[in-house]
């Protein structure tokens, strides 16, 4: 999911819900994990989370820790 978020430079529960085709709570759990991993920024009200990993190479580096 992190790679999809970076590719689209968009992250919101509705984006993940549509992308995954799963119940609403699962995308919320995934967003929490992406936020903890500092791949997306913190909750921003009705706006999508800011995607902090701007490129695939940066994301891969973040995922490797």
mmCIF file of the N, C-alpha and C atoms, coordinates in Angstrom:
data_MODEL
# 
_entry.id   MODEL 
# 
loop_
_atom_site.group_PDB 
_atom_site.id 
_atom_site.type_symbol 
_atom_site.label_atom_id 
_atom_site.label_alt_id 
_atom_site.label_comp_id 
_atom_site.label_asym_id 
_atom_site.label_entity_id 
_atom_site.label_seq_id 
_atom_site.pdbx_PDB_ins_code 
_atom_site.Cartn_x 
_atom_site.Cartn_y 
_atom_site.Cartn_z 
_atom_site.occupancy 
_atom_site.B_iso_or_equiv 
_atom_site.pdbx_formal_charge 
_atom_site.auth_seq_id 
_atom_site.auth_comp_id 
_atom_site.auth_asym_id 
_atom_site.auth_atom_id 
_atom_site.pdbx_PDB_model_num 
ATOM 1   N N  . UNK A 1 1  ? 0.822   -1.190 0.000  1.00 0.00 ? 1  UNK A N  1 
ATOM 2   C CA . UNK A 1 1  ? 0.000   0.000  0.000  1.00 0.00 ? 1  UNK A CA 1 
ATOM 3   C C  . UNK A 1 1  ? 0.864   1.250  0.000  1.00 0.00 ? 1  UNK A C  1 
ATOM 4   N N  . UNK A 1 2  ? 1.996   1.217  0.704  1.00 0.00 ? 2  UNK A N  1 
ATOM 5   C CA . UNK A 1 2  ? 2.874   2.385  0.748  1.00 0.00 ? 2  UNK A CA 1 
ATOM 6   C C  . UNK A 1 2  ? 3.327   2.766  -0.649 1.00 0.00 ? 2  UNK A C  1 
ATOM 7   N N  . UNK A 1 3  ? 3.655   1.781  -1.472 1.00 0.00 ? 3  UNK A N  1 
ATOM 8   C CA . UNK A 1 3  ? 4.099   2.073  -2.841 1.00 0.00 ? 3  UNK A CA 1 
ATOM 9   C C  . UNK A 1 3  ? 2.988   2.712  -3.659 1.00 0.00 ? 3  UNK A C  1 
ATOM 10  N N  . UNK A 1 4  ? 1.763   2.289  -3.451 1.00 0.00 ? 4  UNK A N  1 
ATOM 11  C CA . UNK A 1 4  ? 0.623   2.859  -4.173 1.00 0.00 ? 4  UNK A CA 1 
ATOM 12  C C  . UNK A 1 4  ? 0.384   4.306  -3.739 1.00 0.00 ? 4  UNK A C  1 
ATOM 13  N N  . UNK A 1 5  ? 0.516   4.581  -2.464 1.00 0.00 ? 5  UNK A N  1 
ATOM 14  C CA . UNK A 1 5  ? 0.347   5.936  -1.943 1.00 0.00 ? 5  UNK A CA 1 
ATOM 15  C C  . UNK A 1 5  ? 1.383   6.872  -2.553 1.00 0.00 ? 5  UNK A C  1 
ATOM 16  N N  . UNK A 1 6  ? 2.641   6.419  -2.612 1.00 0.00 ? 6  UNK A N  1 
ATOM 17  C CA . UNK A 1 6  ? 3.708   7.244  -3.186 1.00 0.00 ? 6  UNK A CA 1 
ATOM 18  C C  . UNK A 1 6  ? 3.486   7.429  -4.684 1.00 0.00 ? 6  UNK A C  1 
ATOM 19  N N  . UNK A 1 7  ? 3.105   6.387  -5.381 1.00 0.00 ? 7  UNK A N  1 
ATOM 20  C CA . UNK A 1 7  ? 2.874   6.484  -6.822 1.00 0.00 ? 7  UNK A CA 1 
ATOM 21  C C  . UNK A 1 7  ? 1.782   7.501  -7.156 1.00 0.00 ? 7  UNK A C  1 
ATOM 22  N N  . UNK A 1 8  ? 0.730   7.538  -6.337 1.00 0.00 ? 8  UNK A N  1 
ATOM 23  C CA . UNK A 1 8  ? -0.393  8.449  -6.584 1.00 0.00 ? 8  UNK A CA 1 
ATOM 24  C C  . UNK A 1 8  ? -0.261  9.774  -5.837 1.00 0.00 ? 8  UNK A C  1 
ATOM 25  N N  . UNK A 1 9  ? 0.716   9.848  -4.911 1.00 0.00 ? 9  UNK A N  1 
ATOM 26  C CA . UNK A 1 9  ? 0.908   11.038 -4.072 1.00 0.00 ? 9  UNK A CA 1 
ATOM 27  C C  . UNK A 1 9  ? -0.409  11.473 -3.439 1.00 0.00 ? 9  UNK A C  1 
ATOM 28  N N  . UNK A 1 10 ? -1.147  10.501 -2.940 1.00 0.00 ? 10 UNK A N  1 
ATOM 29  C CA . UNK A 1 10 ? -2.438  10.758 -2.314 1.00 0.00 ? 10 UNK A CA 1 
ATOM 30  C C  . UNK A 1 10 ? -2.665  9.704  -1.246 1.00 0.00 ? 10 UNK A C  1 
ATOM 31  N N  . UNK A 1 11 ? -3.173  10.131 -0.105 1.00 0.00 ? 11 UNK A N  1 
ATOM 32  C CA . UNK A 1 11 ? -3.547  9.161  0.909  1.00 0.00 ? 11 UNK A CA 1 
ATOM 33  C C  . UNK A 1 11 ? -4.709  9.689  1.718  1.00 0.00 ? 11 UNK A C  1 
ATOM 34  N N  . UNK A 1 12 ? -5.777  8.959  1.673  1.00 0.00 ? 12 UNK A N  1 
ATOM 35  C CA . UNK A 1 12 ? -6.949  9.242  2.489  1.00 0.00 ? 12 UNK A CA 1 
ATOM 36  C C  . UNK A 1 12 ? -7.658  7.917  2.703  1.00 0.00 ? 12 UNK A C  1 
ATOM 37  N N  . UNK A 1 13 ? -8.530  7.856  3.677  1.00 0.00 ? 13 UNK A N  1 
ATOM 38  C CA . UNK A 1 13 ? -9.228  6.595  3.922  1.00 0.00 ? 13 UNK A CA 1 
ATOM 39  C C  . UNK A 1 13 ? -10.083 6.223  2.719  1.00 0.00 ? 13 UNK A C  1 
ATOM 40  N N  . UNK A 1 14 ? -10.691 7.205  2.048  1.00 0.00 ? 14 UNK A N  1 
ATOM 41  C CA . UNK A 1 14 ? -11.526 6.876  0.889  1.00 0.00 ? 14 UNK A CA 1 
ATOM 42  C C  . UNK A 1 14 ? -10.671 6.357  -0.267 1.00 0.00 ? 14 UNK A C  1 
ATOM 43  N N  . UNK A 1 15 ? -9.475  6.932  -0.465 1.00 0.00 ? 15 UNK A N  1 
ATOM 44  C CA . UNK A 1 15 ? -8.557  6.445  -1.502 1.00 0.00 ? 15 UNK A CA 1 
ATOM 45  C C  . UNK A 1 15 ? -8.176  4.997  -1.226 1.00 0.00 ? 15 UNK A C  1 
ATOM 46  N N  . UNK A 1 16 ? -7.798  4.703  0.013  1.00 0.00 ? 16 UNK A N  1 
ATOM 47  C CA . UNK A 1 16 ? -7.399  3.343  0.363  1.00 0.00 ? 16 UNK A CA 1 
ATOM 48  C C  . UNK A 1 16 ? -8.594  2.387  0.334  1.00 0.00 ? 16 UNK A C  1 
ATOM 49  N N  . UNK A 1 17 ? -9.751  2.868  0.747  1.00 0.00 ? 17 UNK A N  1 
ATOM 50  C CA . UNK A 1 17 ? -10.945 2.028  0.727  1.00 0.00 ? 17 UNK A CA 1 
ATOM 51  C C  . UNK A 1 17 ? -11.249 1.600  -0.705 1.00 0.00 ? 17 UNK A C  1 
ATOM 52  N N  . UNK A 1 18 ? -11.212 2.536  -1.630 1.00 0.00 ? 18 UNK A N  1 
ATOM 53  C CA . UNK A 1 18 ? -11.488 2.225  -3.035 1.00 0.00 ? 18 UNK A CA 1 
ATOM 54  C C  . UNK A 1 18 ? -10.384 1.352  -3.626 1.00 0.00 ? 18 UNK A C  1 
ATOM 55  N N  . UNK A 1 19 ? -9.139  1.636  -3.287 1.00 0.00 ? 19 UNK A N  1 
ATOM 56  C CA . UNK A 1 19 ? -8.007  0.876  -3.823 1.00 0.00 ? 19 UNK A CA 1 
ATOM 57  C C  . UNK A 1 19 ? -8.001  -0.560 -3.332 1.00 0.00 ? 19 UNK A C  1 
ATOM 58  N N  . UNK A 1 20 ? -8.321  -0.748 -2.071 1.00 0.00 ? 20 UNK A N  1 
ATOM 59  C CA . UNK A 1 20 ? -8.275  -2.076 -1.478 1.00 0.00 ? 20 UNK A CA 1 
ATOM 60  C C  . UNK A 1 20 ? -9.578  -2.840 -1.620 1.00 0.00 ? 20 UNK A C  1 
ATOM 61  N N  . UNK A 1 21 ? -10.679 -2.123 -1.750 1.00 0.00 ? 21 UNK A N  1 
ATOM 62  C CA . UNK A 1 21 ? -11.977 -2.767 -1.817 1.00 0.00 ? 21 UNK A CA 1 
ATOM 63  C C  . UNK A 1 21 ? -12.324 -3.502 -0.530 1.00 0.00 ? 21 UNK A C  1 
ATOM 64  N N  . UNK A 1 22 ? -11.853 -2.969 0.589  1.00 0.00 ? 22 UNK A N  1 
ATOM 65  C CA . UNK A 1 22 ? -12.100 -3.605 1.878  1.00 0.00 ? 22 UNK A CA 1 
ATOM 66  C C  . UNK A 1 22 ? -12.956 -2.706 2.755  1.00 0.00 ? 22 UNK A C  1 
ATOM 67  N N  . UNK A 1 23 ? -13.312 -3.257 3.917  1.00 0.00 ? 23 UNK A N  1 
ATOM 68  C CA . UNK A 1 23 ? -14.114 -2.475 4.857  1.00 0.00 ? 23 UNK A CA 1 
ATOM 69  C C  . UNK A 1 23 ? -13.363 -1.209 5.261  1.00 0.00 ? 23 UNK A C  1 
ATOM 70  N N  . UNK A 1 24 ? -14.078 -0.255 5.795  1.00 0.00 ? 24 UNK A N  1 
ATOM 71  C CA . UNK A 1 24 ? -13.516 1.070  6.074  1.00 0.00 ? 24 UNK A CA 1 
ATOM 72  C C  . UNK A 1 24 ? -12.452 1.050  7.159  1.00 0.00 ? 24 UNK A C  1 
ATOM 73  N N  . UNK A 1 25 ? -12.545 0.154  8.141  1.00 0.00 ? 25 UNK A N  1 
ATOM 74  C CA . UNK A 1 25 ? -11.589 0.169  9.256  1.00 0.00 ? 25 UNK A CA 1 
ATOM 75  C C  . UNK A 1 25 ? -10.185 -0.250 8.833  1.00 0.00 ? 25 UNK A C  1 
ATOM 76  N N  . UNK A 1 26 ? -10.047 -1.125 7.867  1.00 0.00 ? 26 UNK A N  1 
ATOM 77  C CA . UNK A 1 26 ? -8.720  -1.592 7.438  1.00 0.00 ? 26 UNK A CA 1 
ATOM 78  C C  . UNK A 1 26 ? -7.884  -0.452 6.852  1.00 0.00 ? 26 UNK A C  1 
ATOM 79  N N  . UNK A 1 27 ? -8.411  0.368  5.933  1.00 0.00 ? 27 UNK A N  1 
ATOM 80  C CA . UNK A 1 27 ? -7.611  1.499  5.447  1.00 0.00 ? 27 UNK A CA 1 
ATOM 81  C C  . UNK A 1 27 ? -7.185  2.437  6.573  1.00 0.00 ? 27 UNK A C  1 
ATOM 82  N N  . UNK A 1 28 ? -8.013  2.609  7.580  1.00 0.00 ? 28 UNK A N  1 
ATOM 83  C CA . UNK A 1 28 ? -7.650  3.461  8.711  1.00 0.00 ? 28 UNK A CA 1 
ATOM 84  C C  . UNK A 1 28 ? -6.466  2.869  9.455  1.00 0.00 ? 28 UNK A C  1 
ATOM 85  N N  . UNK A 1 29 ? -6.465  1.567  9.640  1.00 0.00 ? 29 UNK A N  1 
ATOM 86  C CA . UNK A 1 29 ? -5.339  0.892  10.291 1.00 0.00 ? 29 UNK A CA 1 
ATOM 87  C C  . UNK A 1 29 ? -4.065  1.056  9.468  1.00 0.00 ? 29 UNK A C  1 
ATOM 88  N N  . UNK A 1 30 ? -4.174  0.919  8.162  1.00 0.00 ? 30 UNK A N  1 
ATOM 89  C CA . UNK A 1 30 ? -3.017  1.066  7.274  1.00 0.00 ? 30 UNK A CA 1 
ATOM 90  C C  . UNK A 1 30 ? -2.485  2.489  7.339  1.00 0.00 ? 30 UNK A C  1 
ATOM 91  N N  . UNK A 1 31 ? -3.373  3.473  7.344  1.00 0.00 ? 31 UNK A N  1 
ATOM 92  C CA . UNK A 1 31 ? -2.941  4.869  7.432  1.00 0.00 ? 31 UNK A CA 1 
ATOM 93  C C  . UNK A 1 31 ? -2.202  5.123  8.735  1.00 0.00 ? 31 UNK A C  1 
ATOM 94  N N  . UNK A 1 32 ? -2.669  4.536  9.825  1.00 0.00 ? 32 UNK A N  1 
ATOM 95  C CA . UNK A 1 32 ? -1.978  4.675  11.109 1.00 0.00 ? 32 UNK A CA 1 
ATOM 96  C C  . UNK A 1 32 ? -0.555  4.120  11.015 1.00 0.00 ? 32 UNK A C  1 
ATOM 97  N N  . UNK A 1 33 ? -0.399  2.969  10.371 1.00 0.00 ? 33 UNK A N  1 
ATOM 98  C CA . UNK A 1 33 ? 0.922   2.367  10.211 1.00 0.00 ? 33 UNK A CA 1 
ATOM 99  C C  . UNK A 1 33 ? 1.826   3.226  9.322  1.00 0.00 ? 33 UNK A C  1 
ATOM 100 N N  . UNK A 1 34 ? 1.268   3.766  8.236  1.00 0.00 ? 34 UNK A N  1 
ATOM 101 C CA . UNK A 1 34 ? 2.051   4.633  7.347  1.00 0.00 ? 34 UNK A CA 1 
ATOM 102 C C  . UNK A 1 34 ? 2.481   5.909  8.065  1.00 0.00 ? 34 UNK A C  1 
ATOM 103 N N  . UNK A 1 35 ? 1.622   6.413  8.938  1.00 0.00 ? 35 UNK A N  1 
ATOM 104 C CA . UNK A 1 35 ? 1.965   7.613  9.708  1.00 0.00 ? 35 UNK A CA 1 
ATOM 105 C C  . UNK A 1 35 ? 3.085   7.319  10.703 1.00 0.00 ? 35 UNK A C  1 
ATOM 106 N N  . UNK A 1 36 ? 3.013   6.189  11.393 1.00 0.00 ? 36 UNK A N  1 
ATOM 107 C CA . UNK A 1 36 ? 4.049   5.805  12.344 1.00 0.00 ? 36 UNK A CA 1 
ATOM 108 C C  . UNK A 1 36 ? 5.388   5.615  11.623 1.00 0.00 ? 36 UNK A C  1 
ATOM 109 N N  . UNK A 1 37 ? 5.345   5.097  10.406 1.00 0.00 ? 37 UNK A N  1 
ATOM 110 C CA . UNK A 1 37 ? 6.556   4.874  9.616  1.00 0.00 ? 37 UNK A CA 1 
ATOM 111 C C  . UNK A 1 37 ? 7.053   6.160  8.951  1.00 0.00 ? 37 UNK A C  1 
ATOM 112 N N  . UNK A 1 38 ? 6.357   7.266  9.162  1.00 0.00 ? 38 UNK A N  1 
ATOM 113 C CA . UNK A 1 38 ? 6.684   8.592  8.622  1.00 0.00 ? 38 UNK A CA 1 
ATOM 114 C C  . UNK A 1 38 ? 6.685   8.584  7.095  1.00 0.00 ? 38 UNK A C  1 
ATOM 115 N N  . UNK A 1 39 ? 5.794   7.800  6.504  1.00 0.00 ? 39 UNK A N  1 
ATOM 116 C CA . UNK A 1 39 ? 5.608   7.800  5.061  1.00 0.00 ? 39 UNK A CA 1 
ATOM 117 C C  . UNK A 1 39 ? 4.561   8.831  4.685  1.00 0.00 ? 39 UNK A C  1 
ATOM 118 N N  . UNK A 1 40 ? 3.585   9.039  5.583  1.00 0.00 ? 40 UNK A N  1 
ATOM 119 C CA . UNK A 1 40 ? 2.598   10.104 5.427  1.00 0.00 ? 40 UNK A CA 1 
ATOM 120 C C  . UNK A 1 40 ? 2.626   10.974 6.673  1.00 0.00 ? 40 UNK A C  1 
ATOM 121 N N  . UNK A 1 41 ? 2.137   12.190 6.535  1.00 0.00 ? 41 UNK A N  1 
ATOM 122 C CA . UNK A 1 41 ? 2.076   13.107 7.662  1.00 0.00 ? 41 UNK A CA 1 
ATOM 123 C C  . UNK A 1 41 ? 0.890   12.802 8.558  1.00 0.00 ? 41 UNK A C  1 
ATOM 124 N N  . UNK A 1 42 ? 0.733   13.580 9.622  1.00 0.00 ? 42 UNK A N  1 
ATOM 125 C CA . UNK A 1 42 ? -0.355  13.340 10.568 1.00 0.00 ? 42 UNK A CA 1 
ATOM 126 C C  . UNK A 1 42 ? -1.724  13.680 9.974  1.00 0.00 ? 42 UNK A C  1 
ATOM 127 N N  . UNK A 1 43 ? -2.743  13.210 10.678 1.00 0.00 ? 43 UNK A N  1 
ATOM 128 C CA . UNK A 1 43 ? -4.130  13.479 10.297 1.00 0.00 ? 43 UNK A CA 1 
ATOM 129 C C  . UNK A 1 43 ? -4.325  14.970 10.127 1.00 0.00 ? 43 UNK A C  1 
ATOM 130 N N  . UNK A 1 44 ? -5.057  15.375 9.098  1.00 0.00 ? 44 UNK A N  1 
ATOM 131 C CA . UNK A 1 44 ? -5.241  16.781 8.765  1.00 0.00 ? 44 UNK A CA 1 
ATOM 132 C C  . UNK A 1 44 ? -6.715  17.095 8.543  1.00 0.00 ? 44 UNK A C  1 
ATOM 133 N N  . UNK A 1 45 ? -7.554  16.658 9.445  1.00 0.00 ? 45 UNK A N  1 
ATOM 134 C CA . UNK A 1 45 ? -8.982  16.924 9.327  1.00 0.00 ? 45 UNK A CA 1 
ATOM 135 C C  . UNK A 1 45 ? -9.574  16.251 8.096  1.00 0.00 ? 45 UNK A C  1 
ATOM 136 N N  . UNK A 1 46 ? -10.336 16.993 7.315  1.00 0.00 ? 46 UNK A N  1 
ATOM 137 C CA . UNK A 1 46 ? -10.994 16.442 6.133  1.00 0.00 ? 46 UNK A CA 1 
ATOM 138 C C  . UNK A 1 46 ? -10.049 16.322 4.939  1.00 0.00 ? 46 UNK A C  1 
ATOM 139 N N  . UNK A 1 47 ? -8.850  16.868 5.043  1.00 0.00 ? 47 UNK A N  1 
ATOM 140 C CA . UNK A 1 47 ? -7.890  16.825 3.942  1.00 0.00 ? 47 UNK A CA 1 
ATOM 141 C C  . UNK A 1 47 ? -7.108  15.516 3.950  1.00 0.00 ? 47 UNK A C  1 
ATOM 142 N N  . UNK A 1 48 ? -6.611  15.099 2.778  1.00 0.00 ? 48 UNK A N  1 
ATOM 143 C CA . UNK A 1 48 ? -5.777  13.899 2.749  1.00 0.00 ? 48 UNK A CA 1 
ATOM 144 C C  . UNK A 1 48 ? -4.481  14.123 3.533  1.00 0.00 ? 48 UNK A C  1 
ATOM 145 N N  . UNK A 1 49 ? -3.887  13.041 3.998  1.00 0.00 ? 49 UNK A N  1 
ATOM 146 C CA . UNK A 1 49 ? -2.584  13.119 4.652  1.00 0.00 ? 49 UNK A CA 1 
ATOM 147 C C  . UNK A 1 49 ? -1.548  13.598 3.637  1.00 0.00 ? 49 UNK A C  1 
ATOM 148 N N  . UNK A 1 50 ? -0.560  14.348 4.099  1.00 0.00 ? 50 UNK A N  1 
ATOM 149 C CA . UNK A 1 50 ? 0.544   14.727 3.222  1.00 0.00 ? 50 UNK A CA 1 
ATOM 150 C C  . UNK A 1 50 ? 1.430   13.503 3.021  1.00 0.00 ? 50 UNK A C  1 
ATOM 151 N N  . UNK A 1 51 ? 1.787   13.222 1.786  1.00 0.00 ? 51 UNK A N  1 
ATOM 152 C CA . UNK A 1 51 ? 2.684   12.113 1.493  1.00 0.00 ? 51 UNK A CA 1 
ATOM 153 C C  . UNK A 1 51 ? 4.107   12.630 1.645  1.00 0.00 ? 51 UNK A C  1 
ATOM 154 N N  . UNK A 1 52 ? 4.845   12.099 2.618  1.00 0.00 ? 52 UNK A N  1 
ATOM 155 C CA . UNK A 1 52 ? 6.192   12.574 2.917  1.00 0.00 ? 52 UNK A CA 1 
ATOM 156 C C  . UNK A 1 52 ? 7.237   11.895 2.048  1.00 0.00 ? 52 UNK A C  1 
ATOM 157 N N  . UNK A 1 53 ? 6.971   10.685 1.607  1.00 0.00 ? 53 UNK A N  1 
ATOM 158 C CA . UNK A 1 53 ? 7.871   9.985  0.691  1.00 0.00 ? 53 UNK A CA 1 
ATOM 159 C C  . UNK A 1 53 ? 7.491   10.419 -0.722 1.00 0.00 ? 53 UNK A C  1 
ATOM 160 N N  . UNK A 1 54 ? 8.294   11.278 -1.315 1.00 0.00 ? 54 UNK A N  1 
ATOM 161 C CA . UNK A 1 54 ? 7.954   11.872 -2.613 1.00 0.00 ? 54 UNK A CA 1 
ATOM 162 C C  . UNK A 1 54 ? 8.349   11.044 -3.820 1.00 0.00 ? 54 UNK A C  1 
ATOM 163 N N  . UNK A 1 55 ? 9.164   10.013 -3.612 1.00 0.00 ? 55 UNK A N  1 
ATOM 164 C CA . UNK A 1 55 ? 9.602   9.191  -4.740 1.00 0.00 ? 55 UNK A CA 1 
ATOM 165 C C  . UNK A 1 55 ? 9.741   7.745  -4.306 1.00 0.00 ? 55 UNK A C  1 
ATOM 166 N N  . UNK A 1 56 ? 9.736   6.846  -5.273 1.00 0.00 ? 56 UNK A N  1 
ATOM 167 C CA . UNK A 1 56 ? 9.898   5.427  -4.956 1.00 0.00 ? 56 UNK A CA 1 
ATOM 168 C C  . UNK A 1 56 ? 11.249  5.134  -4.311 1.00 0.00 ? 56 UNK A C  1 
ATOM 169 N N  . UNK A 1 57 ? 12.364  5.726  -4.808 1.00 0.00 ? 57 UNK A N  1 
ATOM 170 C CA . UNK A 1 57 ? 13.643  5.461  -4.135 1.00 0.00 ? 57 UNK A CA 1 
ATOM 171 C C  . UNK A 1 57 ? 13.650  5.926  -2.674 1.00 0.00 ? 57 UNK A C  1 
ATOM 172 N N  . UNK A 1 58 ? 13.045  7.088  -2.408 1.00 0.00 ? 58 UNK A N  1 
ATOM 173 C CA . UNK A 1 58 ? 12.981  7.580  -1.030 1.00 0.00 ? 58 UNK A CA 1 
ATOM 174 C C  . UNK A 1 58 ? 12.137  6.634  -0.173 1.00 0.00 ? 58 UNK A C  1 
ATOM 175 N N  . UNK A 1 59 ? 11.042  6.144  -0.723 1.00 0.00 ? 59 UNK A N  1 
ATOM 176 C CA . UNK A 1 59 ? 10.191  5.220  0.016  1.00 0.00 ? 59 UNK A CA 1 
ATOM 177 C C  . UNK A 1 59 ? 10.954  3.934  0.338  1.00 0.00 ? 59 UNK A C  1 
ATOM 178 N N  . UNK A 1 60 ? 11.648  3.390  -0.647 1.00 0.00 ? 60 UNK A N  1 
ATOM 179 C CA . UNK A 1 60 ? 12.398  2.148  -0.419 1.00 0.00 ? 60 UNK A CA 1 
ATOM 180 C C  . UNK A 1 60 ? 13.433  2.345  0.687  1.00 0.00 ? 60 UNK A C  1 
ATOM 181 N N  . UNK A 1 61 ? 14.083  3.512  0.698  1.00 0.00 ? 61 UNK A N  1 
ATOM 182 C CA . UNK A 1 61 ? 15.062  3.810  1.739  1.00 0.00 ? 61 UNK A CA 1 
ATOM 183 C C  . UNK A 1 61 ? 14.376  3.885  3.110  1.00 0.00 ? 61 UNK A C  1 
ATOM 184 N N  . UNK A 1 62 ? 13.181  4.503  3.158  1.00 0.00 ? 62 UNK A N  1 
ATOM 185 C CA . UNK A 1 62 ? 12.429  4.615  4.404  1.00 0.00 ? 62 UNK A CA 1 
ATOM 186 C C  . UNK A 1 62 ? 11.989  3.235  4.897  1.00 0.00 ? 62 UNK A C  1 
ATOM 187 N N  . UNK A 1 63 ? 11.569  2.374  3.976  1.00 0.00 ? 63 UNK A N  1 
ATOM 188 C CA . UNK A 1 63 ? 11.093  1.047  4.353  1.00 0.00 ? 63 UNK A CA 1 
ATOM 189 C C  . UNK A 1 63 ? 12.220  0.164  4.880  1.00 0.00 ? 63 UNK A C  1 
ATOM 190 N N  . UNK A 1 64 ? 13.428  0.375  4.371  1.00 0.00 ? 64 UNK A N  1 
ATOM 191 C CA . UNK A 1 64 ? 14.566  -0.410 4.830  1.00 0.00 ? 64 UNK A CA 1 
ATOM 192 C C  . UNK A 1 64 ? 15.050  0.056  6.203  1.00 0.00 ? 64 UNK A C  1 
ATOM 193 N N  . UNK A 1 65 ? 14.634  1.276  6.582  1.00 0.00 ? 65 UNK A N  1 
ATOM 194 C CA . UNK A 1 65 ? 14.900  1.771  7.915  1.00 0.00 ? 65 UNK A CA 1 
ATOM 195 C C  . UNK A 1 65 ? 16.194  2.450  8.095  1.00 0.00 ? 65 UNK A C  1 
# 
